């Protein structure tokens, strides 16, 4: 039995707790600052819970002692402190952050931790699974040319001008639309401008747009440095979304007032469980002297699990993290220290009982 602490009881944290509990192999302890949220979780799954402020590093360190690992499903800005507590308690650490600076902070902490622990940020969909997939598609090429990664969590039935519903963290969505984007362009790592370089494509008769957003590449810029001419990540939306988000963030300068933008969006744009996750990755390079292209396209829809409907973003994000944790605790990830997502085998991921939900 593996002993795991989960911090955060939002949609993703609760899904992680349910996934791990129903596997039968985990003793789960869930912490949150909100006692009512913990009570609601216990009503649906019999896990042990505790009230804690995750920014209280000393209290958290004490609580983590004796655990195998800690999973943060908290907002990204809380994660460096949780990683510090994990290092002090001698437990491995996993999170879902898309924030670049948070990942750098976790990496710095990992460099000073004892041998045998793993620190794995970015274990969600993007960054996370998309990096595992892209790196896998790069295998077999003698020389790489382009790696293009596209991911979107979209409403199945868009009905507003943004052609969007809130499907995950509003603050995270704003963050990725406002922060600089790491890319490799003409063989050099540069920072691209978010919401720009809009492209259009069709899948299964549906037209989409994709544009620069921050964080989705994870650590691939570092891993593929010197090996590829073009590497970029773009978020998929329905046509017209980027125009309106550019108006809000740049024309109205709400990128400088992100809390206000969050309030506006959450007051006007409804949440939906009827979403679809679109994953589209293309790698171009030379093989046997010929320029070739390989692509991987996946669409993942909501499912009914354990008597309730899980949205596709809830399913994919929690399944990805659970797969990485499960592979690590089963000894199939032997890496120590800071773990890049692309160091995980795609075959092992998809063969895993949680990674299975990504299978076509």
PyMOL commands that set and color helices and strands:
alter all, ss='L'
color gray80, all
select helices_A, chain A and resi 11-23+35-44+57-64+76-89+100-110+129-138+170-178+220-223+241-251+254-256+258-268+312-329+341-343+346-351+355-358
alter helices_A, ss='H'
color red, helices_A
select strands_A, chain A and resi 2-7+26-32+48-51+69-72+92-95+118-120+143-155+181-185+188-192+199-203+206-212+230-237+275-287+290-301+303-305+308-310+337-338
alter strands_A, ss='S'
color yellow, strands_A
deselect
rebuild
show_as cartoon
